[in-house]
Amino acid sequence: MKKLLLVEPVVAIYSFASFMTYPLIQQYVYRSLWEEVNNSSFKNSLNISHCEINESNPIYIKQKEVQQRASLFSMSLDLSGLIPSLVVALILVAYGDHHGRKAAMLLPSIGSLVSSSFCFAMSYFSLTLYLFFASSLIGGFLGSFATFLGGCFSYVADLCHNEKQKTIRIALIDMILGLGGGLAGLSSGYFLRELGFTWSFVIISLLHFLNIGYIIFCLEDTVKVLDSEQKAFSIKVFKEIFCGVFLLFKTSSCRKRIVIILMLGTFMTYLFSNMGGVALFTLYELDAPLCWNEVLIGWGSSLSTLVFLSSFLGIYLFSCCLKDAYIVLIGIISWIGGIIMAAFATTTQTMFLVRLPLLFAAMPLPVLRSMMSKVVHDSEQGALFACIACLESLIGTVALIVFNSIYAATVTWYPGFCFLLAAGLSVIPFSIVCLLLCMGYQEKEHTILVNPEESMEDSVS
């Protein structure tokens, strides 16, 4: 059977299954802690609200305690799988430069299958919440979400040699992630209401199993490796991997090195602000005065579909007449406007309308990935995306930890404080992009700065 060079179905299935897992775990933890604090069962009904808005009511104090404990639990859970995911992200994605891209997609899919199976067992047998930590560790050791994305973006970079095509194709992957996340968010509330946690986790496990089958049997690798060149992990292979990342900076000219560092700084600071702010939406919507149920949360999450779709259309149109840097600036402004509005949202209608100013907020990350990809040679794409994936995993986890900690400390006096903090931090990447433009940044310079004759043989000799 002829294999396909289509990684988009892999991204669609993986993102849908993963993004449906996150709100389910959050709500499972929230309900379990609610039952523990209130010493009563959580009754799921459209006519019963578990959200108290009267601050003088003792239930209101318990409600805030549940918010704090759920936030801190999420922080600890994210931290537990950080170190192994960093190492795996660095190794697997860079390994793909010479030994194939599929490993960086396959192992994280297997890890997600095992993790979702753990979640099924926990909900079915009513096991302790602390088993989530075992699930997180397994997912980290087999590859995280960032590892999977690093493999997918490297795969796409191998296929695209035109600069505009590369920007659009990378943006398409991001749009698929958004569509998958939006559909998963919309579906999660209905799945939870109709099927409960147990069968919802079963469906997620089946999706990951289907994805593994597609990767193994249907997806063709973009890096051709002869049987005689197949090598297991060895000291030489590890040396190639780490030297590949190291050479991104060592063999570059001073100007190119500064440009890459500034782009990475922009990427990391915007990612920190964006992930930290978005991660708190569910807890913020569960709390007073919004008091959303699972269906409203699902609808709210699904509106991210519009954000990623409009961002993709924005990139497609803006790339015809604007430099990549200006597209990034438009996206950051969109994010700042939307997240400030979220900080002052006190009604359901306002919270839904928050997604309007966020319409272009998903543009900066894919465009920045494309900008960095244009700087390096084809044989260094895996090393670049390994570096990005490692930093993405680190910054993403740190952002969740920091914002969950701050939210737990500020939820009693002003729940929207973290959103204002995210808006303030976004000024940093905005300023760095302006600095790049002031330096006279030109995209065509980057390809000249790369020496295509550089080879990995020099690094391992």
N, C-alpha and C positions, 0 to 999 in steps of 0.2 A: 504494500500500500504506500502510495506517495505521500510523504509528510508535508506539512504546511509551514509556511513562514509567517504565521499569524499568531502573535502573542496576545492580541486583544481579548480573545475569549478567555484566556488564562487570567488576565487581569480582572475581567468582568466577574467571573465566578468567585475568584479569591476575595475580591473587594466586597461583593455582596454578602458572602458568608461571614467574613471578618467583621464588617460593619454592623451586621445583625447581631453578632456575638456581644459587642461592647455594650450597647444599651441593655441587653438582656442580663448581663452580669451585673451592671450597675443597679438595675432594678431588683435583681435577686438579692444582692447585698443589702440594698435599702430596705426591702421588705423583711428580711431576716433580722436586721438590727432593729427595725420598728417593732417587730414581735417581741424581741428580747427586752427592749427598753420599756414597752408598754405592757408586757406580760399578758398579751392576748393575740389571737390569730389575726392575720391581715385578710380582711374580707374584700374580695375583688368585685365591685359592683358599680354600675354607672350612677346609682343613686346615693352612694356612700362616699363621703370625702374624708380622707385621712389628713387633711391639711387644715390646721387651725390658724385663723388670722387674728384672733383676739389675744393681744399680748398679755393680758391679765389672767388668761386661762392657764392652769398648770400644764395642760396638754401642749401648749405652745412652747413651753420650756423643754419638754421632752422631745418635741419635734425638732427643735434646734440642736439638741444633743444627738439625735439621729443624723442630722445633716453633717455635724462635725465628725462623728465617728465614721460615716460613710465616706466622707472626703479623705480622712486620714487612712482608712483602709485602702482606698483606691491608690493613694500615694505609695503606701508600702508595697502594694501588689505590683505597681509599675517599676519600683526600685528593684524588686527581687530578681527580675530577669535581665537587668541592665547589662551587667558585666559579660555574661556569656553571649548576649546578642551583639555586643560591640565586637568581640573577637570573631564571631562567626560571620558577621557582616563584612569585616575587613578581609577575611580569608576567602570566603566563597565567591564574592563578586570579583576580586582581583584575580582569583584562580581561573575565571572564565576567559581572560585575555588569550590564553594559550591552550586551555583544556576544556572549553565549552561553557556556554551560558546556562544550560539547563539545570545544573546542580544548584545554582543560586535560587531557582524557582521551585525545584522539586523538594528539597529538604525543608524549607519553610512551610510548604503545603502539607508535608507529612507531620511537621510539628503542630500545625493548626488542627489537623485531624485528631491527633492524640489529645490536644488540649480540649477540643470540643467534646471528645468522648469522656474526659474527666468531668466536664460540666454536666453532661448527661447523667453520669453516675451520681454526682453530688445532689442533683435535683431529684432523681428517682429514689435514692436511698436516704435523702435528707441528712447528708453528711455535713461535717463541720466546714465552716467557711474557709478555714486555714488550708484546706486542700487546694484552693485556688492558687496558693503559692507554689505548690508542686506543679500545677498546670503551667504557671508562668515560667518556671525554671526549664521545663521540658521544651516549651516553645522557644525560649532563649537559646538553648543548646542546639536545637535543630534549625535555627534561623528565624529571625524576626520579620516583621512587616517591612522594615527598612531593607533587609537583605533581599527580600522578594522584589521590592521595587528597584533596588540597585541592579539586579539581574535583568529585569524587564527593560529598564532604561538603557542598559548596555546593549541589550539585544536590538532595540530600536535604533540606537546610534550606529550599530554595525550595518544596518540596512539603508541608512540615509546618508547621502554624500552631498546633497544640496543643502545650503544653510537654512533657507526658508522652509524647506521640507522637513528638516530636522526639528526646527522650532514647532511647527504645526503637529508633527507626529508625536513629539514628547507632550505637547499640550493635549493631544487626543487621548493619550494614556491617562493624563490627569483628569480629563473630562469623564472617561470611563470610570475612574475611581470615584468621582463625584456622583455620577449616575448610579453606580452600584451602592454607594453610601446612602444616597437619597432614597432609592427604592427599598434598601434594607431598613432604613429608619422608618419609612412609611409602613412596611410590612411587619416590623417587629411588634408594634402594638397589637395588631390584629392576630398575629401568630400567638402572642402571649395570651390574649383574651380567649381565643378559640381553642388553642391546643395546650396552653400551659408551658412551663419552662422545659419539662422533660422532652416532649415531642418536638419542640422548637430546636433544641440542641441536637436531636436526632437528624432533623432535616439539614442543619448546618454541617454535621458530620458527613452526610451523604454528598453534599455539594463539594466538600473538600476531597472526598474519595473520587468523584467524577473528574475533578481538576487534575488529580494525580494521574489518572488514566490518560487524559488528554496530553499532558506533558510528556509522558513516557512513550506513548504510541502514535501520537498525531503531530507533535511539534518537532520541526527540524531545527537543528542547532545552526547558528550562524558562523560558529568557529569550527572549521573542519579539522579533525584530529585523526591521523592515520593510526591503525592498530599498533604499528611499530612505535608510535610516539606516545601511546597511552602510558601514563605514569601515575602510580599511586602517590599519596602524599609522602614527601620525603624532605630531607634537609634542603636539597637543591630546589625543590618546588617552593618551599617556604621562603627561601632566599629570593627566588624570582618574584614572589608575591610582594614581599615587603620592599624589595628594591624598586619594583615598579611604582609603588606609591611614593617612595623616597625620591625617585628620579623626576617626578612631576615638578619638584621644586629645585633639586640640585642642578640639573642640566639646563634650567631655564635662564633666560636673561633676567636682569634685575627688574626691568619694566614688566615683563610677562609675569614674573613672580609676584610683584606687587598687585597686578591686575587680578590674578587668581585669588590671592589672599583677601583682597577687597570684596570680590564676588562671594567668596566663602563666608566672609563676615556678614555681608548683606543677607545671604541665604540663612545663616544660623540665627541672626537676630530676628528676622521676620518670622522664621519657623517657630522660634521660642514664643514670640508674641501671639502668633496665630493659633498654635496648638494649645497653648495655655488658656487662651480665652475661649476657644470653641469647646474644649473639654469640660468646661463648667456649665454649659448650656443646660444639660439634663438636670443637674442638681438645682440650678437656679430656677428652672421651670417647675420642679417638684415642690419648691418652697413657696411660702406666702410672699407676695399677694397673688401670684399666678395660680398655684395649686393645680397644675395640669395632671390629667390622668395619662395612662400609657398610650391611648389613641392620639391625644393631642400632642404628646411628645413625639410620636411617630410622624404625625403630619408636619410638625416643626422641623424634624430632622430631614424629612423628604424635600423640604424647600431648598436644601443644599444642592439638590439636583439643578435647580434654576441657576444657582450661583456658578456651578462648574460649567453648565451649558453656556451661560452668557459669557463666562470668562473665556471659554474656548472660541466662541464667536468673536469676542473682543480681540483675542490674539490673532485670529485669522484675518480680521479686517485691519487692525492697527498695524500688523506687520507689513502691510502693503505700502504704508506711508510714514511709519515711525521707526526709529531705532528701538532695539530691544530695551535699552535703559529707560526710555520714556514710557514704554508699556509697563515696566515694573513700577515706575512712579505712580501711574494711574491706578494700578492695583493697590498700592499701599494707601493712597488717599481714600479709595473705596473702603478698605478695611477699617481705617481710622474712623470714618464717618459712621459705619454700621455698628462698630463695637461701642462707640460713645452713646449711640441711640439705645443699645441694649442695656447700658448701665442705668438708664432712667426709665426703662420699660416696666410699667406696673399693671398693664392690662393685657389680656390675650391678643386683642387686635394690634396693639403696639408691638408686641413681641413677634407677631407674624410679619409686621411691616419692617422689622429690623432687617429682613433679608433683602429689601430693595436697595439700600445703599451698599450692601455687600455684593452686588451683582458682579463686580470685577475683582473681588478680593482674592480669587484663586489664580489670578494671572501671574503674580510675581514668581512663585516657586518653579513652575515649568519653564518659564522664560529664563530664569537664572540657571537652571540645569542646562538649557540649550546654549546659553552664553558661555558657560564653562566648558561644555563639550566641544564648542568651536575652537577653543584655545589649544586643545591637545591633539596629538596625532591619533590615527585610527587604532594603532596598536596599544594606545594608552587609555582607551575608553573605559575598560574594566577597572584599571587602577584608579581613574578619576571617580567613577561611580562607587567604587569601594570606599574611597575617602569620604564621598558625600553620604553614602549609606551609613557609615560608621558615625559620622558627625550628626546625621539625622536621627539615628537611634539614641545617641547620647543627649542631644539637645531636646529631642521630643520627650524623653523620660524625665530629664531635669525640669523641663517646663511643666509637665504634669505634677511633679512633686512640689515644685515651688508654688504654683498657682493653687493646688489643692490645700497646701499648708496655709497660704495667705487667706484663702476662702474660709477655711475652718476658723481662723482667728478673727475674721471680720464679718462673718455671716450674721452675727447677733446685732451689729449696729449699722452695717451697710453692705448688703450682699453684692451690689454692683461695683464695689471698689476695684475688684480684680479686672473688670472690663475697662475701667478708666486707666488702670496700670498698663494693660495691654496696649491701649491707644498711645499712651505716653512712650512706651518702649519702641513703638513703631517709627518714632521720629529718627531713631538711630539708623535703621536700614535706608530710610529716605535720604538722610544726610550722606551716607556712604555712596549711594548711587549718584547724588549730585556731585560728590567729589570725583567720581569716575568721569563724569561729563566735563568737569572743569579741567581734568587732566588731558582732555582732548582724546578721550577713548574712541577708538575706531575699530569696528569688528574685523575689518580686513587685515589689520595689523597682526592679529593673533595668529592667523594661519602662517604668516611670514615668520613670526617668532618661533614657530615650531620647526625643529630640524627633523625631517622625515627619515634621515639616515640613522637616527639614534636607534639602537637596538638593545634588546635585553641581554645580548651576549656580552656587552661591555660591563653590565652590572653584575653578572655572575662569574665573570672570568677572574 
